[in-house]
Every structure is written in structure tokens, then in C-alpha cells.
Amino acid sequence: MRRFSFTLLLLAAAVIGWVLAVWGPQSEALAQVMALARTLFLDGLKLIIAPLIFFSLISGILRLRATNEVRKLGQVTVTYYLCTTAIAIVIGLVVVTWLHPWTALPPLDTAALPVDQGVRLVSDADAGIGSVLLSLVARCLVNPFAAMAELNILGIVTNALLFGLAGLLALPEGSRVPAMVHDITEVIYRVAGWIVRLAPIGILGIVYGLAQSLETNVITQLVSFALVVLGATAVHSLVVLPFIAWRFGGVAPADLFRKVGHAMFVALTTSSSAATLPVSMQTAETRLGVRRSTASFVLPLGATINMDGTALFEGIAAVFLAYLFGIELGTVGLFAVFFVAMVASIGAPGIPSGSMAGMQMVLLAAGIPLEGIGLLLLIERPLDTFRTAVNVQGDLVACAVAERTAFRSDDG
């Protein structure tokens, strides 16, 4: 009942924020108070993201004493993430092939636009894909302190995996290092719990700011594109993930949304899977019954590599922009776009509009002018909220699947 009341409190805060922005007094003092509320919550989450991911992932690995347990859990988790991302891409590929309402209107007159026409074409996609892979490797292999200071989540996860696995293999059975790491993790969890309690205040300020900055003069083609993305994302969220949770995780579809709704709502309002990580951790343990060692391994990894909604969005967006700029992709180009979108989504930062970094890689591989990102920014933020919620939903389903699959023999 307490968590249900907290969800109602979040909804009430969102409604109040919207009402104040639309019908409330437009004063500078109120705007500053709302900005303070938003900053207090979001910056508080940013404060603990890096140590939470680093220490919780190492702690989760060290809790799995047997090397075969790590191998089994890792195999299940990575297989799940790759499969669901591939499914999301297939959904986007099918949807954009059959539904492209923006083609009812003519493409842009690129001759009258100040765009760079010298970007690489899909026929030169090898260089684009190679640069994507080089960029991912460069972001993975960095100093752990630099990764945490720069909030390079891919680098943080890579370092945590390396140090965690090395500690698991090198430390003797009676070593005090695992206990010390677990204690540090507990302290971080306590701080995270304090910050999560500020969620209603933060959401009040977030919704207030979004409602005031909404653009009403949206182009018809952008609206049709947004509807296609939302439809494809809804299929993945309402059909694919609930089926996987029921078939492989033992969670009924109705129970799934009741249990993970709180975390999805926070993701919806913050547009950040990384910022939602403390809430996801709590949800996995208390609502889905996942042990902490599993959640500490699966969720930080998922916040970095499980971006189903992002991969789906980037693929459809590239096809949409290709039409607007009069670029013929063809069948090979279509598959190349979705492949690069899948690779780019793996390293997408779990922050609001984080997919824009990966979107540049996709556009370069497809030969689409980077100026297209400016068009996407007109509609990208509302879409970002929904796909982030789906990303978090997928992470929590991964916890249920990993808990049931990797440890089935232990529970039965």
C-alpha cells in the first residue's frame, strides 16, 4: 500500500506541475522554485550514478562466488539483451517498411537548405561501422576514475566487469575485500534511497519545465513520424516484453505492469535509464523478488547495453530523414542503418536525449546530413520519455528472466 501511495504521489506531482505551468501564475519566483526542485532531484541522481554502477556491479559479481554462476548469469543476461534489441529492430524494420505516412508529403528542397552534402554514403558503410566500433572501444577502455568523473557509463561498466571478474578469480576465499565492497555498496544504496524519496519534488519541477517549453508548431511529417515510433515502441512494450516475462520469467503480464509501473513512471518523467537505476534496483528486489546479487549485475549492465527503444527509434529516424533529404537507401542500406543503430544503441548514454550521440553515427553511416538532428530535436524529447520507460521495463524483465533461468536449479 505504501508503494502504491508513493506512485499516486508521483502522479499528483506530475499533474500539479502541468497545471501550474499551463494555468498557474507565470512568475520568475515560481520558475526558480521549480528549477530548484528539478535540479535537486536530477543532480542528486547524477551524484550517485557513477559509484552506484561501479560498486554495485563489482559487488554483484563478488557475491557470485562460483565462477560458473557468473558465466551462467552473464550468458543469460547478454543473450536476453541481444535478443530483445534484435526483436525491437525487426519490429522497427517491419513497421517502417509498411507504414511511412510522411511520404504523402514531398521531401525537403535540399538545394535551398544549408546542409553538408559531403557525408559518406551507405556504399561506404564499412568506414562508418568501423568508426562506430572504434568509438565504442575507445569509450570502454578508459581509466576508471576518468570514466566516473565524465559519467562515461560504458567505461564504468567495462572497468567494473574487469575488476569484479579479476577479484572473483584472484582473491582468496577468506579475503576481506568482498566484505568491504559490499559495505561501500550498502552505503551507496542508503544515499540512493534518500534521493529517491525526493522523486515527487523532482517530478513536479520536471513536468513544470517540460509543459512550458512544449512546441505547438510541429510539422505534419514529424507528427506522423512520432506516431509511427510510438506505435512500434508500444508493440515492443505491450506484446513482446510481457510475453518474454511470462514465458521465461514467470511473471504474468498484468502483474508485470503493476510491479514495474513505478520504475517505468520515473523513467518516463526523467528520460534517463541511468538516473532511474536506484528505483529499478529497489523495484527488482522488493516487487519482483530478485536477489540483490542478480539485480546488481543485470541492471547496471542493462542501463548501458539494453536500449531497445533507442535502437528502434534511431533506425526509424534514419529512414525518415533519408526520405526528407531525398536519399535512396535501398534494401542493403536499410539493413545497414538498423545494424549501425543496434551497435550505436549499445553505447548510448542513459541520460535525457542520450540517443542523439548514437544518432550521429547512424546518419553518417547512411550518408544523411547531420543537420537532420536539428529536425529530430523538435519531436525527440517527448519520444525519449516513452522509449526510456520501455528500456527500463526491459531491464526489469531481464532481472526476472535471469533470476528464473540462471538459478532455476538452485530454486527447484
C-alpha positions as CSV (number, residue, x, y, z in Angstrom):
1,M,0.0,0.0,0.0
2,R,2.9,2.3,0.8
3,R,4.4,1.9,-2.6
4,F,1.0,2.3,-4.3
5,S,0.6,5.6,-2.3
6,F,4.1,6.7,-3.5
7,T,3.1,6.1,-7.1
8,L,-0.1,8.2,-6.6
9,L,2.1,10.9,-5.1
10,L,4.3,10.9,-8.2
11,L,1.2,11.2,-10.4
12,A,-0.2,14.0,-8.3
13,A,3.1,15.8,-8.5
14,A,3.1,15.5,-12.3
15,V,-0.5,16.8,-12.6
16,I,0.3,19.7,-10.2
17,G,3.4,20.6,-12.2
18,W,1.4,20.6,-15.5
19,V,-1.5,22.7,-14.0
20,L,1.0,25.3,-12.6
21,A,2.8,25.6,-16.0
22,V,-0.4,25.9,-18.1
23,W,-2.8,27.8,-15.8
24,G,-0.7,29.0,-12.8
25,P,0.8,32.4,-12.3
26,Q,3.8,32.9,-14.6
27,S,6.2,34.5,-12.1
28,E,10.0,34.4,-12.0
29,A,10.0,33.2,-8.4
30,L,7.8,30.2,-9.2
31,A,10.0,29.3,-12.2
32,Q,13.1,29.4,-10.0
33,V,11.5,27.2,-7.3
34,M,10.5,24.6,-9.9
35,A,14.0,24.8,-11.4
36,L,15.5,24.2,-7.9
37,A,13.2,21.2,-7.4
38,R,14.2,19.7,-10.7
39,T,17.9,20.3,-10.1
40,L,17.8,19.0,-6.6
41,F,16.4,15.6,-7.8
42,L,18.3,15.2,-11.1
43,D,21.7,16.4,-9.8
44,G,21.2,14.2,-6.7
45,L,20.7,11.2,-9.0
46,K,23.8,12.2,-11.0
47,L,25.7,12.3,-7.8
48,I,25.4,8.6,-7.2
49,I,25.1,7.2,-10.7
50,A,28.8,6.5,-11.2
51,P,29.6,5.0,-7.8
52,L,26.3,3.1,-7.8
53,I,27.1,1.4,-11.1
54,F,30.7,0.7,-10.3
55,F,30.4,-0.7,-6.8
56,S,27.1,-2.5,-7.3
57,L,28.3,-4.3,-10.3
58,I,31.5,-5.4,-8.6
59,S,29.6,-6.3,-5.5
60,G,27.1,-8.3,-7.6
61,I,30.0,-10.3,-9.3
62,L,31.8,-10.9,-6.0
63,R,28.6,-12.2,-4.4
64,L,28.5,-15.0,-7.0
65,R,31.4,-17.0,-5.6
66,A,31.4,-19.8,-8.1
67,T,32.8,-18.9,-11.5
68,N,30.2,-21.0,-13.3
69,E,27.5,-18.9,-11.7
70,V,29.0,-15.7,-13.2
71,R,29.3,-17.4,-16.5
72,K,25.7,-18.7,-16.5
73,L,24.2,-15.4,-15.3
74,G,26.3,-13.5,-17.8
75,Q,25.3,-15.7,-20.7
76,V,21.6,-15.4,-19.8
77,T,21.8,-11.7,-19.4
78,V,23.8,-10.8,-22.5
79,T,21.7,-13.3,-24.6
80,Y,18.5,-11.7,-23.4
81,Y,19.7,-8.1,-24.2
82,L,20.9,-9.0,-27.6
83,C,17.7,-10.9,-28.5
84,T,15.3,-8.2,-27.3
85,T,17.3,-5.5,-29.1
86,A,17.2,-7.6,-32.3
87,I,13.5,-8.1,-31.9
88,A,13.0,-4.3,-31.4
89,I,15.0,-3.7,-34.6
90,V,12.9,-6.2,-36.6
91,I,9.7,-4.6,-35.3
92,G,11.0,-1.2,-36.5
93,L,12.1,-2.6,-39.8
94,V,8.7,-4.2,-40.5
95,V,6.8,-1.1,-39.3
96,V,8.8,1.4,-41.3
97,T,8.6,-0.8,-44.4
98,W,4.8,-0.9,-44.4
99,L,3.9,2.4,-42.6
100,H,5.6,5.6,-43.8
101,P,2.8,8.2,-43.8
102,W,5.4,11.0,-44.2
103,T,5.8,10.0,-47.8
104,A,2.4,11.5,-48.5
105,L,4.1,14.9,-48.5
106,P,7.1,15.8,-50.6
107,P,10.7,15.7,-49.2
108,L,12.6,18.8,-48.3
109,D,14.1,21.0,-51.0
110,T,17.7,20.2,-50.1
111,A,19.0,22.7,-52.7
112,A,17.6,25.5,-50.6
113,L,19.0,24.2,-47.3
114,P,22.5,24.9,-45.9
115,V,23.4,21.3,-45.4
116,D,26.6,19.4,-45.9
117,Q,26.3,17.1,-48.9
118,G,29.7,15.6,-48.5
119,V,29.0,13.0,-45.8
120,R,29.6,9.3,-46.5
121,L,27.0,7.2,-48.3
122,V,25.8,3.7,-47.3
123,S,28.0,2.2,-50.0
124,D,30.9,3.3,-47.8
125,A,29.3,1.9,-44.7
126,D,32.4,-0.1,-43.8
127,A,34.1,3.0,-42.7
128,G,31.0,4.2,-40.8
129,I,30.7,0.8,-39.0
130,G,34.4,0.7,-38.3
131,S,34.3,4.2,-36.8
132,V,31.4,3.2,-34.6
133,L,33.3,0.1,-33.3
134,L,36.4,2.2,-32.7
135,S,34.4,4.8,-30.8
136,L,32.8,2.1,-28.6
137,V,36.2,0.5,-27.9
138,A,37.7,4.0,-27.0
139,R,34.8,4.6,-24.6
140,C,35.2,1.2,-23.0
141,L,39.0,1.2,-22.4
142,V,39.4,4.3,-20.3
143,N,40.8,5.0,-16.8
144,P,38.1,4.1,-14.2
145,F,38.5,7.4,-12.4
146,A,38.2,9.4,-15.7
147,A,35.1,7.3,-16.7
148,M,33.4,8.1,-13.4
149,A,34.3,11.8,-13.5
150,E,33.0,12.1,-17.1
151,L,30.0,9.8,-16.4
152,N,31.2,7.6,-19.2
153,I,28.8,4.7,-18.3
154,L,30.2,2.3,-20.9
155,G,33.7,2.8,-19.4
156,I,32.4,2.5,-15.9
157,V,30.7,-0.9,-16.7
158,T,33.8,-2.1,-18.5
159,N,36.1,-1.3,-15.6
160,A,33.6,-2.8,-13.1
161,L,33.4,-6.0,-15.0
162,L,37.1,-6.3,-15.4
163,F,37.9,-5.6,-11.7
164,G,34.9,-7.7,-10.5
165,L,35.9,-10.7,-12.5
166,A,39.6,-10.3,-11.6
167,G,38.7,-10.1,-7.9
168,L,36.4,-13.1,-8.2
169,L,39.3,-15.2,-9.7
170,A,42.2,-13.7,-7.7
171,L,41.0,-13.1,-4.2
172,P,41.3,-16.0,-1.7
173,E,38.2,-17.4,0.0
174,G,38.8,-15.6,3.3
175,S,39.6,-12.2,1.7
176,R,38.1,-9.1,3.4
177,V,37.9,-7.2,0.1
178,P,34.5,-8.5,-0.9
179,A,33.0,-7.5,2.5
180,M,34.5,-4.0,2.2
181,V,33.0,-3.6,-1.3
182,H,29.6,-4.9,0.0
183,D,29.7,-2.3,2.8
184,I,30.5,0.5,0.5
185,T,27.7,-0.6,-1.8
186,E,25.3,-0.6,1.2
187,V,26.2,3.0,2.0
188,I,25.6,4.0,-1.6
189,Y,22.2,2.2,-1.6
190,R,21.3,4.2,1.6
191,V,22.1,7.5,-0.1
192,A,20.2,6.4,-3.2
193,G,17.2,5.7,-1.0
194,W,17.3,9.2,0.4
195,I,17.4,10.7,-3.1
196,V,14.6,8.5,-4.4
197,R,12.4,10.0,-1.7
198,L,12.8,13.4,-3.5
199,A,11.2,12.0,-6.6
200,P,7.8,13.7,-6.2
201,I,9.5,17.1,-5.7
202,G,11.8,16.5,-8.7
203,I,8.9,15.3,-11.0
204,L,7.0,18.4,-10.0
205,G,9.8,20.6,-11.3
206,I,10.5,18.4,-14.4
207,V,6.9,18.4,-15.6
208,Y,6.6,22.1,-15.0
209,G,9.6,22.8,-17.2
210,L,8.5,20.5,-19.9
211,A,5.0,21.9,-20.1
212,Q,6.4,25.4,-20.5
213,S,8.8,24.5,-23.3
214,L,6.5,22.4,-25.5
215,E,6.4,23.4,-29.1
216,T,3.0,23.6,-30.8
217,N,4.0,24.3,-34.3
218,V,5.1,20.8,-35.2
219,I,5.4,19.9,-38.8
220,T,2.9,17.3,-40.1
221,Q,5.6,14.9,-41.2
222,L,7.3,15.0,-37.8
223,V,3.9,14.2,-36.1
224,S,3.4,11.2,-38.5
225,F,6.9,10.0,-37.7
226,A,6.3,10.3,-34.0
227,L,3.1,8.3,-34.2
228,V,4.9,5.5,-36.1
229,V,7.7,5.4,-33.5
230,L,5.2,5.4,-30.6
231,G,3.2,2.5,-32.3
232,A,6.3,0.4,-32.9
233,T,7.5,1.1,-29.3
234,A,4.1,0.2,-27.9
235,V,4.2,-3.2,-29.7
236,H,7.5,-4.0,-28.1
237,S,6.3,-2.8,-24.7
238,L,2.8,-4.3,-24.6
239,V,3.4,-7.5,-26.6
240,V,7.0,-8.6,-26.8
241,L,8.3,-7.9,-23.3
242,P,5.2,-9.1,-21.4
243,F,5.4,-12.4,-23.4
244,I,9.1,-12.8,-22.5
245,A,8.4,-12.0,-18.9
246,W,5.6,-14.6,-18.8
247,R,7.3,-17.3,-20.8
248,F,10.8,-17.1,-19.4
249,G,10.4,-15.0,-16.2
250,G,7.3,-16.5,-14.7
251,V,5.6,-13.0,-14.4
252,A,2.1,-12.6,-15.7
253,P,1.5,-9.6,-18.0
254,A,-1.0,-8.0,-15.6
255,D,1.4,-8.4,-12.7
256,L,4.3,-7.1,-14.7
257,F,2.9,-3.6,-15.2
258,R,1.6,-3.5,-11.6
259,K,5.1,-4.3,-10.3
260,V,7.3,-2.3,-12.6
261,G,4.9,0.6,-13.1
262,H,6.7,2.8,-10.5
263,A,10.1,2.5,-12.1
264,M,8.6,3.0,-15.6
265,F,6.9,6.2,-14.5
266,V,10.1,7.6,-13.0
267,A,11.9,6.7,-16.3
268,L,9.0,8.4,-18.2
269,T,9.5,11.6,-16.3
270,T,13.3,11.7,-16.0
271,S,14.0,10.4,-19.6
272,S,17.1,8.6,-18.1
273,S,17.5,4.9,-17.6
274,A,20.7,5.6,-15.6
275,A,19.0,8.1,-13.3
276,T,16.2,5.6,-12.8
277,L,18.7,2.9,-11.8
278,P,18.2,3.4,-8.0
279,V,14.5,3.0,-8.4
280,S,15.0,0.0,-10.7
281,M,17.2,-1.7,-8.1
282,Q,14.6,-1.2,-5.4
283,T,11.8,-2.5,-7.7
284,A,13.7,-5.6,-8.8
285,E,14.3,-6.6,-5.2
286,T,11.0,-5.7,-3.5
287,R,8.5,-6.1,-6.2
288,L,9.9,-8.9,-8.5
289,G,11.6,-10.8,-5.7
290,V,15.0,-10.8,-7.4
291,R,18.0,-11.3,-5.2
292,R,20.4,-8.3,-4.9
293,S,23.3,-10.1,-6.5
294,T,21.3,-10.7,-9.6
295,A,19.9,-7.1,-9.7
296,S,23.4,-5.6,-9.1
297,F,24.7,-7.5,-12.1
298,V,21.8,-7.2,-14.6
299,L,20.6,-3.7,-14.1
300,P,23.8,-1.6,-14.4
301,L,24.7,-3.7,-17.4
302,G,21.2,-3.1,-18.9
303,A,21.4,0.6,-18.3
304,T,24.3,0.6,-20.7
305,I,23.7,-2.0,-23.4
306,N,19.9,-2.7,-23.3
307,M,18.5,0.2,-25.3
308,D,15.7,-1.5,-27.3
309,G,13.6,1.7,-27.6
310,T,16.7,3.7,-28.6
311,A,17.7,1.2,-31.4
312,L,14.2,1.2,-32.7
313,F,13.9,5.0,-32.7
314,E,17.3,5.5,-34.4
315,G,16.5,3.1,-37.2
316,I,13.1,4.6,-38.0
317,A,14.5,8.1,-37.6
318,A,17.3,7.4,-40.2
319,V,14.7,6.1,-42.7
320,F,12.5,9.1,-42.1
321,L,15.4,11.6,-42.5
322,A,16.6,9.7,-45.6
323,Y,13.3,10.4,-47.3
324,L,13.2,14.1,-46.2
325,F,16.7,14.6,-47.7
326,G,16.0,12.6,-50.8
327,I,18.4,9.8,-50.1
328,E,17.6,6.4,-51.5
329,L,18.6,3.7,-49.0
330,G,17.6,0.5,-50.8
331,T,17.4,-2.9,-49.1
332,V,21.1,-3.1,-48.2
333,G,21.1,0.4,-46.9
334,L,18.0,-0.3,-44.8
335,F,19.6,-3.2,-43.1
336,A,22.9,-1.3,-42.7
337,V,21.0,1.5,-40.9
338,F,19.4,-0.8,-38.5
339,F,22.7,-2.7,-37.8
340,V,24.5,0.5,-37.0
341,A,21.5,1.6,-34.9
342,M,21.9,-1.6,-32.9
343,V,25.6,-1.1,-32.4
344,A,25.2,2.6,-31.6
345,S,22.4,2.0,-29.1
346,I,24.7,-0.3,-27.0
347,G,26.9,2.7,-26.1
348,A,24.1,5.3,-25.8
349,P,24.4,7.1,-22.5
350,G,21.4,6.6,-20.2
351,I,20.6,10.3,-19.9
352,P,17.9,12.5,-21.4
353,S,18.3,12.7,-25.2
354,G,21.3,10.4,-24.9
355,S,20.5,8.7,-28.2
356,M,21.4,11.9,-30.1
357,A,25.1,10.9,-29.8
358,G,24.5,7.5,-31.4
359,M,22.2,9.1,-33.9
360,Q,25.2,10.9,-35.4
361,M,26.9,7.6,-36.1
362,V,23.7,6.2,-37.8
363,L,23.3,9.3,-40.0
364,L,27.0,9.3,-41.0
365,A,26.8,5.6,-42.0
366,A,23.6,6.3,-44.1
367,G,25.0,9.4,-45.8
368,I,22.4,11.6,-44.2
369,P,23.3,15.3,-43.4
370,L,23.8,15.7,-39.7
371,E,21.6,18.8,-39.9
372,G,18.7,16.3,-39.7
373,I,19.4,16.0,-36.0
374,G,18.0,19.6,-35.6
375,L,14.7,18.4,-37.1
376,L,14.6,15.4,-34.7
377,L,15.1,17.6,-31.7
378,L,11.7,19.3,-32.3
379,I,10.0,16.0,-31.5
380,E,12.7,13.9,-29.9
381,R,12.2,14.8,-26.3
382,P,8.6,13.5,-25.9
383,L,9.6,10.3,-27.7
384,D,12.6,10.0,-25.5
385,T,10.4,9.7,-22.4
386,F,8.5,6.7,-23.8
387,R,11.4,4.8,-25.1
388,T,13.3,5.3,-21.9
389,A,10.4,3.8,-20.0
390,V,10.5,0.8,-22.3
391,N,14.3,0.4,-21.8
392,V,13.8,0.3,-18.0
393,Q,10.9,-2.2,-18.5
394,G,13.2,-4.4,-20.5
395,D,15.9,-4.2,-17.8
396,L,13.5,-5.3,-15.1
397,V,12.2,-8.2,-17.3
398,A,15.8,-9.2,-17.8
399,C,16.1,-9.4,-14.0
400,A,13.1,-11.7,-13.7
401,V,14.3,-13.9,-16.6
402,A,17.9,-14.1,-15.3
403,E,16.7,-15.0,-11.8
404,R,14.5,-17.8,-13.0
405,T,16.7,-19.1,-15.8
406,A,20.2,-18.8,-14.4
407,F,19.3,-20.1,-10.9
408,R,16.5,-22.5,-11.7
409,S,18.4,-25.4,-10.4
410,D,19.0,-23.6,-7.1
411,D,15.3,-22.8,-6.6
412,G,14.0,-26.1,-7.6
